[in-house]
Amino acid sequence: MAGENILIVEDEEDIAELLEYNLARQGYHAEAVDTGEKGLQICLETLPDLMILDLMLPKLSGLEVCKKLKSDPATAGVPVIMLTAKGEEEDIIAGFEAGADDYVTKPFRPKVLLARVRALLRRGAVSRKSADDELIFESIRIHIGRHEVFSHDEKVDLTNTEFRILYFLASRPGWVFTRRQIVKSVHGEDYPVTGRSVDVQVAALRRKMGISGDHIKTVRGVGYKMGD
């Protein structure tokens, strides 16, 4: 049995109950709330192992909730799966830029969602084991456990997706990766993200990294690499 604590923020009662039921069957401890405000409060109080977050919530939207979570060092490490009926490319990009770790569209298959939950929890376990690991490339310093990035000793604030893209490229300097390979490494198989969204995220990453962003090279017709 799994035993991890999962917080569900969903205002549709039938969906919240469906999620609680399926998660409980897999041995998870699931709790559901129906507003973003309650979700933020409980997350601060209990620090769940994962949050499933509806995008369209009353008053405080899922995007706002995610941004607040990821901007607070106390809750930034909580993985977030956005669960929403909004499945356009622009919506998916907005979700990732807000800091979401995964994005599942409604209607959804419970088995697929559970697979995403397991993948994120495994990824979190690996990160915790590597809490003292640090990766250095040229002027860039990446602390894996603390989820911190420094460029020329200046701290850079990145979203979870930007952090993972940077770490993926920096851990294999000189290797060229396609956009599909980058998506697979960051989000897993069969993820509904296009090459354009990867370009958007890389452009944002370069901008935030300043001069160090020049180390991320575009390989025309293929994808991206770190360094020459």
Helices and strands as residue ranges (DSSP letters): E 5-9, H 13-25, E 29-33, H 36-46, E 50-54, H 62-71, E 80-84, H 89-97, E 102-105, H 110-129, E 134-137, E 140-143, E 148-151, E 154-156, H 160-170, E 177-178, H 179-187, H 195-209, G 210-215, E 216-219, E 223-226
